[in-house]
Amino acid sequence: MKVYVCNSGSQGKTNIPSWLSPDTRNLIRRTLDPNLATRITIVEIKEDG
């Protein structure tokens, strides 16, 4: 299955398919966060899983 996520770049707006679970949507948002200080890290992803 392929999932396409559209990120508008510097505006920080992301279109994530609504059929994904809330946890998955949150993980994608945190992964694409343009702010390096608040973007999720690999360590945090592993801990969150």
C-alpha positions as CSV (number, residue, x, y, z in Angstrom):
1,M,0.0,0.0,0.0
2,K,1.3,3.5,-0.9
3,V,0.4,6.6,1.1
4,Y,1.0,10.0,-0.4
5,V,1.5,12.9,2.0
6,C,1.7,16.4,0.6
7,N,3.8,18.9,2.5
8,S,3.7,22.5,1.5
9,G,7.3,23.1,2.6
10,S,8.1,26.2,4.6
11,Q,4.5,26.8,5.5
12,G,4.5,23.7,7.7
13,K,1.1,22.6,6.5
14,T,0.7,18.9,5.7
15,N,-2.2,17.0,4.0
16,I,-2.3,13.6,5.6
17,P,-5.0,11.0,4.5
18,S,-7.9,11.0,7.0
19,W,-8.2,7.3,6.9
20,L,-4.9,6.8,8.8
21,S,-5.1,6.2,12.5
22,P,-4.7,9.3,14.8
23,D,-1.4,7.9,16.1
24,T,0.0,7.4,12.5
25,R,-1.2,10.9,11.5
26,N,0.6,12.4,14.6
27,L,3.8,10.5,13.9
28,I,3.8,11.8,10.3
29,R,3.2,15.4,11.4
30,R,6.0,15.1,14.0
31,T,8.4,13.6,11.5
32,L,7.7,16.4,9.0
33,D,7.9,19.2,11.6
34,P,10.0,22.0,10.0
35,N,11.3,23.1,13.4
36,L,14.4,21.0,14.2
37,A,14.0,21.8,17.9
38,T,10.5,20.1,18.1
39,R,10.8,17.5,15.3
40,I,10.7,13.9,16.6
41,T,14.0,12.0,16.7
42,I,14.7,8.4,15.8
43,V,15.1,7.6,19.5
44,E,11.7,9.2,20.3
45,I,10.1,7.2,17.5
46,K,11.5,3.9,18.9
47,E,10.3,4.8,22.4
48,D,6.9,5.8,21.1
49,G,6.3,2.6,19.3
